[in-house]
């Protein structure tokens, strides 16, 4: 069968994606002779490695939020230092830390914690600013020196509201540019289904060139906005959504119950609220009766011509197949499989990042159950 080739022209090089297979070849000029044991720990402590973030200048950060530790790497993969964030007076402590999502005005910014706080800190870890917003945040993208686009959600009585918005970091206010509602509980509010609110991502956001793109995978719709939040255009595509089984949803519900019980034990913050929410989660387990439709994408990049290429990802380690979608051609280009001879690939949104034509990942050396690496791959 004749193979199709998609030429992605980025910066000063062209990257070829084979319609059948993508070979990931380790970039031998990245992280040369770097010892990652201290920076990453062993595979047994991988739960502490929450997120890999690659910035526009090629530097990277790995967030170990359970340890209040953020490992910073230069553009060549050299481990520069670990950063612990703190307030200047030393008395107040940052609470319920979240991974770093990006950088704006030379400050790193985290996702929202359980109190809705976004921390902004410098290269030394000093918290320079914090913004509190009234929603959960799943993804954040720095647009310019003043604004951050984010995809968030919040409860509205028996419904969950997912939305895309633009946050003004100077005022702390945000402008919603698109929203979507989903039933998550009963009218009497006596149960709550966690996967519908927090796992079933009905939206995703991307920045490609001068476009802020809101993707609605269930409906196969892309909405294009400028950085001020004005809608420019919309396209309908032939995406095929994934599903989350009843058993998978119940496992997520059980894990959420355990998580909030632990948080309730670790903090004095509004214990009655924790107790009520945990009870609603426990009641919600019996109301999970149908598979949940979902579909998510890990990255987007400019292709050749006017095309924008979207990469679908698999959350589960070992499921190395993915789809690519070309906006310009308004159809699926191909279904591909990653291959790599030196590493056991784990393709998740937090550990597998496509950036400027390279693939960055927190990966395990093949045949070694303990050894982790920050790796940069070329796509061949």
Long-range contacts (C-beta under 8 A, 24 or more apart in sequence): 4-333, 4-334, 6-303, 6-304, 6-309, 6-324, 6-326, 6-333, 6-334, 7-303, 7-304, 8-301, 8-302, 8-303, 8-304, 8-309, 8-357, 9-302, 9-303, 9-304, 10-301, 10-302, 10-356, 10-357, 11-356, 11-357, 13-357, 15-357, 15-378, 15-379, 16-379, 16-380, 17-324, 17-334, 17-336, 17-379, 18-336, 19-333, 19-334, 19-336, 20-334, 20-336, 20-337, 21-336, 21-337, 21-338, 21-339, 22-336, 22-337, 22-338, 22-339, 22-379, 22-380, 23-339, 23-340, 23-379, 23-380, 24-338, 24-339, 24-340, 24-343, 24-345, 24-359, 24-377, 24-378, 24-379, 24-380, 25-340, 25-377, 25-378, 25-380, 26-340, 26-342, 26-343, 26-375, 26-376, 26-377, 27-358, 27-375, 27-376, 27-377, 27-378, 29-76, 30-76, 30-77, 30-375, 30-376, 31-73, 31-76, 31-77, 31-78, 31-373, 31-374, 31-375, 31-376, 32-76, 32-77, 34-77, 34-78, 34-79, 34-374, 35-79, 36-79, 36-371, 36-372, 36-373, 36-374, 38-79, 39-71, 39-73, 39-79, 39-82, 39-374, 40-71, 40-362, 40-372, 40-373, 40-374, 41-372, 42-370, 42-371, 42-372, 43-364, 43-369, 43-370, 43-371, 43-372, 44-370, 46-362, 46-372, 49-351, 49-362, 49-372, 50-98, 50-99, 50-350, 51-99, 51-100, 51-101, 51-350, 51-351, 52-350, 52-351, 52-352, 52-353, 52-360, 52-361, 52-362, 52-374, 53-99, 53-100, 53-101, 53-102, 53-353, 54-353, 54-355, 54-360, 55-102, 55-103, 56-103, 58-356, 60-360, 60-374, 61-100, 61-108, 62-362, 62-374, 63-98, 63-99, 63-100, 63-110, 65-97, 65-98, 65-99, 68-94, 68-97, 70-100, 70-108, 70-125, 72-123, 73-374, 77-374, 77-376, 83-121, 83-123, 83-124, 83-125, 84-125, 85-119, 85-121, 85-125, 85-126, 85-127, 86-125, 86-126, 86-127, 87-126, 87-127, 88-126, 88-127, 94-119, 94-127, 96-263, 99-350, 101-139, 101-140, 101-141, 102-140, 102-141, 102-142, 102-148, 103-142, 104-142, 104-145, 104-148, 104-169, 105-145, 105-169, 109-140, 109-142, 109-148, 111-137, 111-138, 111-140, 112-136, 112-137, 112-152, 114-263, 115-269, 120-169, 129-169, 131-167, 131-169, 131-172, 132-172, 133-167, 133-172, 133-174, 135-163, 136-198, 138-201, 139-204, 139-205, 141-205, 141-206, 141-207, 141-212, 143-207, 143-212, 143-227, 144-227, 146-170, 147-227, 149-205, 149-207, 149-212, 149-227, 150-174, 150-205, 151-201, 151-203, 151-204, 151-205, 153-197, 153-198, 155-184, 155-197, 156-181, 157-189, 158-183, 158-184, 158-185, 158-186, 158-187, 158-189, 159-183, 159-184, 160-184, 160-196, 160-197, 162-201, 162-202, 162-203, 163-203, 164-203, 164-205, 164-214, 166-212, 166-227, 166-228, 166-229, 175-229, 177-214, 177-225, 177-229, 177-231, 178-203, 178-214, 178-223, 180-216, 185-280, 185-284, 186-287, 189-280, 190-280, 190-283, 191-280, 191-281, 191-283, 191-284, 191-286, 191-287, 192-277, 192-280, 192-281, 192-283, 192-284, 193-249, 193-253, 193-284, 193-287, 193-288, 194-252, 194-253, 194-256, 194-281, 194-284, 195-244, 195-248, 195-249, 195-252, 195-253, 195-288, 195-292, 196-292, 198-256, 199-244, 199-249, 199-252, 199-292, 199-294, 200-244, 200-292, 200-293, 200-294, 201-294, 201-296, 202-294, 204-296, 204-297, 206-297, 206-299, 206-300, 206-310, 208-300, 208-301, 208-302, 208-308, 209-302, 211-308, 213-300, 213-308, 215-297, 215-310, 217-241, 217-294, 217-295, 217-296, 217-297, 218-293, 218-294, 218-295, 222-327, 235-327, 235-330, 236-330, 237-325, 237-327, 237-330, 237-331, 238-330, 238-331, 238-332, 239-295, 239-325, 239-332, 240-295, 241-293, 241-294, 241-295, 242-293, 242-294, 242-295, 242-296, 243-291, 243-292, 243-293, 243-294, 244-291, 244-292, 244-293, 244-294, 245-291, 246-288, 246-289, 246-290, 246-291, 249-288, 249-292, 250-285, 250-288, 253-281, 253-284, 253-285, 253-288, 254-285, 256-281, 257-281, 257-282, 296-349, 298-349, 298-352, 298-353, 298-354, 299-353, 299-354, 299-355, 301-354, 301-357, 303-328, 309-333, 311-354, 313-347, 313-348, 313-349, 313-352, 314-347, 314-348, 315-348, 315-349, 317-345, 317-346, 317-347, 317-348, 318-346, 319-347, 320-345, 320-347, 322-347, 340-366, 340-377, 341-366, 342-366, 343-373, 343-375
